[in-house]
């Protein structure tokens, strides 16, 4: 059984996350809120770094 995530949550590989966020831009949305779930400060900092390195560049 996979991880349970909230409604509207995206979980997966960097490309899939970027494609999901890009779909909002296509719909005319120019701002989204990204919430990274974590168990602590160290994990959150790691997730922000990974998002910036792996997902953000795919968004153009």
N, C-alpha and C positions, 0 to 999 in steps of 0.2 A: 504494500500500500504506500502511495506517495505522500509527500508532505501536504498537510492541509494549509491552504492559504486563503486569505479573504477574497471577497468578491472584487473583481477587477484587478487582482494581483497577477503579476507575471513572474514566472519562475522558469529558468532554463538557461540555454547557452546565450552568449553575448549577442550573436546575430539575431536570434529570435526576440530578445528584449529590445534591441534597436529597431527591428521591424515593427514591433508593437507600438513603440513610442512614435515612430515615423508615421504610422497610420493616423495618429491624432493630428499631425501637421497637415496631412492630406485632407482631413475633415475641416481644416481651417482653425484649429486650436493652435495658439502661439505660445502657450505656457502650460506646463504640466508640473505636478508635484511628484517627486520621486521619494519614496519612503523606503529606506533600507532597514529591514528588521535585523536585529542583532541581540546577542546575549550579553554584550558588554562593550565598553569603550574601545578596547583593542580590536575586537571583531568589526565594529562599526568603521573605524579608521581604515581597516583592511578592505572592507567592502567599498568604501568611497574611492579608495585608490584603484581598485579593480574596475569599478564603474568608469572612472576617468580614463583609465588606460585601455580598456577593452570595449566598452559600449559607446562612450562619447565620440570617439573618432569615426564610428560607423554612422553617426547622425549628420555628419557633414559639418 
